[in-house]
Amino acid sequence: MPARPWPTPHAYVDAATCGVALGYVLDGAPYALARPPGVPDALLIARHAHTLGYTHVHLRGLPTEPLPLTLPAPVTWLPGPPADRAAHLARLADALATIVHGQPLTPEQHHALQASHTPSADGRTLIHVDGSFALTDDLTGIGYTLNGVPFAITAARAEHPNGAHAEREAIRVALMHAATHPHATLHVQSDHVFHVRRYAEDLVHRGRRKSSSLERLDALADALRPRLHFMYAPTLDLHAPHRLAVHARALATLARGAPLTRAQQVAVRRVHFALRSATPVPY
């Protein structure tokens, strides 16, 4: 469905599911996320739309399902299958969820990831990456861009959460996604000095400060050499992946029916505006 001027009272949504994932296009903006257990897909979309200021949702592509009598934004079911774009987003999110859980990709998932981004003409994939966590919930937000194309998903928070673990998981997911193009050179830009020094400068002894997540990233980095390059980037240069990571946690928070923080509210609106825009705008 074509995007309409925003904000508008009515949100037109194409949606599709694939495995554990939900993909939908909300008034022109694409979303791909893991489906939270026990939450009707239409209820999650209604909460998302309501947070953005929409007062009514016109939904196509999902089977009708029982919903609470009181919805934040009423849902009207439209007939017909969803657009191909929604189905692609669902397949993409299902593949990303498989990476998050450390499981092997199927050929179909590999193809979905590969089709979602393109290396530059010189074979480079520039990866901007950031992770997000908070002690108030059990989620890790993963946000990254591949040559400017945005991606985000959530993972379970570590038993002892910290910024290093969130960043590490974001780097791992982004690398596995980008590496589906087997001949591309991968240039990671991160503001996390520990990982940059570990993989770019070899200034951290590989035998120290081990953890299961670090060993997993070490093995992936070794497997991708020599086409893997790490570079330090100031935090101010990573607005997009940071906002995407916070946004991923915000959608998971909405799915649970919990209130959003101020930062999450800002991320939901800023990401939606950026995804809808016909020209690149800051996240």
N, C-alpha and C positions, 0 to 999 in steps of 0.2 A: 504494500500500500504506500502511496506517496506521502512524504512528510508534509505536515501542515504547519502554518505559522505557530510559534510556541511563545508563551503558554496559551493553551486553548482548553476549554472545559472537557473536550472529548479526546480520549486516547484510542487510536486504532492500532491493534496489536495482532501480528501473525506469530504463532507459537508452534513449537514441535518438541518432541522428547526423543531421547536416544539413550537407552540404558539408564545410567544414574544421572543423566544430564538433561537440562532444559535450555532451549534456545528460543529467543523471541526478538522481534523487531517492534519496539514501542515507539510509535509515531516517528519512524524513520531512524531510530537509534538502535544498534544491534547489541544484544546481551547474550552471553553464554555462561552458564553457571551449573555447578553440581546441585542436584535436587535434594533439598533437605528432607529427611525421612518424616513421614506423617503430616506433611503440609501440602494441601491441595495446590497444584500449580497455579490455578486461576486466583487463589487467595494471595499468593506471593506477588503475582503481577499486579493485582488490585492495590496491595500495600505499596508497591513500588510507584505505581502511577499516582496514588494519593499523595505520597511524599513529594512528588514533583509538581503537585498543584492541579492535576487532572481530577475531574469530579465524576467521570463515567468512562468505563472501559468497554470497547467493542472488540471482542476476542474471536479470532478465527484459528482453527487448526487443532484445538484440543477437544477431546470428548467431554461432554457435559458431565459434571460431577457435583455431588452435594456440597454446598457451601454454607457458611454461617449465615443466619438470617440478617445479621448486621454486618455490612461490608464497608470498609473505608471508602471505596469507590464502587458503585454498583456495576455488575458485569452483564453485558448483553452478548449472547452467543451468536456468532455469525456462521452461516453454512459454508461448506467448501473446505478443501485442503489448504494448509499453510503455503506460503511462498517458499520457493527453494532456499532462499536465504535463511529462513528460520531453521529448516532441516539441517543445513550446513552448520549453523551455529550450535545446534544440539550435538552433532557428531564431533565438532571441535571440542566442546566442553567435556564430552564423554572421554575423549582421548586425553585431555589434560588431567582429568580426574584419575585416569589410569596411571599417568606419570606420577602424580602426587602420592598415590598409594604404592609406588614402587613395583608395579606389575608390568609385564611385557606388553608391548603394543601389538594389536592385530594388524594385518595388512591394511584393513579399511581405516583404522585409526591413524596409522602412519601416513596414509594418503591424505586424510583430512588435515593433519598437521602440516604436511608439505604444501598442500594447496592454499593454506591460509596466509602465506607470506612468500615473498620472492627476493632472492639476493640481488644486490645491485649489479650493474653491467660488468663491473670488474670482479664479481664473485664474492663481494664482502657482505656480511650481515652484521650490522651495528646493533648491539644489544644494550639497552638502558634498563637497569633492573633495580628494584627496591622491595623490601619486605616490611610488613607492619604487624605489630602485635600490641596487646594491652593486657594488663593483669586482671581486667574486669570481665574477660570472656575467655573461652578456650579455643580461639581461632588464630591462625596465622594468615595474614593477607599477602598474596603474591601478585605483584604487578610488574610488567615489563613491556617494552616495545621492541619489535624486530624491524629495523629500517623504518621506524616511525609508526608501524602498525601496532595498535594497542591490544594487550591480552591481560587477563586477570583471573584468578581463582583463589579459593581458600583451601587451607590444609589444617589438620589438627595441630593445636599448639603443643610445643615440646613440654615434657614433664617439668623441666626447669627452664622456663622461657627467657629469652634475652634477644637483643637486637641481632647478635651474630647468627643465631639459629634461624631467625626469620630471613635474614639476608642470604644465608647459605641455601635454604630451600628455594628461595626465589631464583638464585643463580642456577641451581640444579634443574629446575623445571624449564627455565628459559633456554638453557643449553641443550637439553634433550629435544625441545621443540625446534630450535634453530638447526640442530644437527640432522634433522630429517632431510635436509639438502646436503648430500654427502660430500660435495666438493667445495662448498662455501667456506671461506675463512671467517672465523667467529671472533668479533672484537667486543669484549665485554667492558662496559663502563660502569663502575660502582664507586660509591663513596665510602665503602667499608675497607679501611686501610689493611686490616688483617688479611683479608682474602686477596687483595691486590698484591700485597707483598708475598704472600704464600705462592701465588701462581705466576706472578710477573717478575718478581725480583729474587725469589728463592731466599728470602731473608728470615723465614720461619723454619725451624728444624722440623722435618717431616715426622720425626719420631716422638714429638712432644705434643701435648694438648690434644690428645686424640679423643674422639667421640664417634659414635656410629654414623651420625650425619656427616661429620667431617671426613671420615674414611670413605663414605659413599661418594662425596664430591671429589675427593682426591682421585679415586679410581676413574671417575668420569673425566676429569681434567687430563689424566694421563692417557686415557683412550683417545682423546680428541687432539692431542699434540701431533704434529706441530702447527695445526691450523687454528689453534686457540691462542688468543692474546687478551691480556687483562690490562686495563688502564684506569687510573684514578680519575674520578670526576667529582667536582664539588657538589654538595647537596643541592645547591640552587639550580644546577643543571639537570636535576632528576625529578622535577615537579611531576611530570607525566606518570612515571611508574609509581611514585609515592602516592599520588592521588588515586591511581588505579588500585593499588593495594588496599588503601583505606576504603575505597568504594566496594571492593570484594567483601570485606568484612561487614560493611554496612548492609549489603543485600542479604547476607547470612543472618544478620541481626534482625532485619525486617521479617525474614522467614520465620523467626522464632517469636515474632510479635513483641519484641523488646524495643524500648525507646532508643533512638539514635543519639549519639553524642553530637555536639555542635560540629566537630570536624567531619563526622560522617554525613551529617545533613548537607554541609558544603560540598563534600565529595560527590554525593548523589546528584546534585543539581549541576555542578561544574562538568562532571563526566558526561551527563546527558546532553548538555549544551554542546560540548566538544564533539561528541559522536554524531550529533545531528547536523553540525555545521558543514556547509558545502566547501568551505575553505578552512585550512588549518588554523586553529585558535588554541591558546594555552589552556591546559587542563587546570 
